[in-house]
Amino acid sequence: RLPMPNKQQEWNVLLCDDEPLVLDRLLALCKKTLLPQYNAVFHCAAGAEALPDSSVQLHIAVLDIVLKQDNGISLARSIAEKFPECQIIFVSGYPQYVSDVYDVPHLGMVLKEQLENQLPKFLLRAVSVLDSAREETLTVLSNRVPLQLRLSGIVYLERKDHITYLHLLSGHTIRTRQKLSEILAQLQSGTLCRCHVSFAVNLRHVAGLNARSVLLCTDEQIPISRIYIQSARSAYYAYLQTALQR
């Protein structure tokens, strides 16, 4: 079920295609899909030269895979690094490029011949992901710089050699000297669950658990220590029950 739209939330949407007619088509579709419910601001570009600077938070990017001057997949990597919460949607006129997009995290890919049928679905899915993640964030100090991270983008936390590593859904890792307990104390919800003296997992991204480990949706396995097994099970089942009631 999609969350109720919030007109006060502004989504910055980047549309990138080097064919003006296709870019106009993308813009018309995005406006038709998003503007009735959401406050969206559109940034149109033919290539990477118009990528917003870090002062503008980018929320959705619709990118052509093949650009005359730039590679859309390379551009997507730059976006994922600069704006880790951005929802990336690829478009292409060439089916043979489908496998190439898996080199970078993305929400989906749409063939240009199917834009009218498929792109609106991915756009609504993107704002649904953004909406659901909007309410809870973490702030961590990395190299003495405060970083605000959406909780949904964090897969798990790992404490090793006096450093806490935050492993993100985008594939990136953020380092901080803050302790696990200090980070977890920021949250009102129990979405981040301590399962080991050195690990905490995001229950949004847990596929299952057993007596020895937590299986994540990324296919990684995180150890569970005996002291945390009961509390981790209780937290996981409570989270599943809450999710079913939404």
PyMOL commands that set and color helices and strands:
alter all, ss='L'
color gray80, all
select helices_A, chain A and resi 20-34+48-50+72-82+95-103+112-133+151-153+180-184+203-205+229-245
alter helices_A, ss='H'
color red, helices_A
select strands_A, chain A and resi 10-16+39-45+60-64+87-92+108-111+137-142+145-150+154-160+163-168+173-176+192-196+199-202+206-209+213-216+221-223
alter strands_A, ss='S'
color yellow, strands_A
deselect
rebuild
show_as cartoon
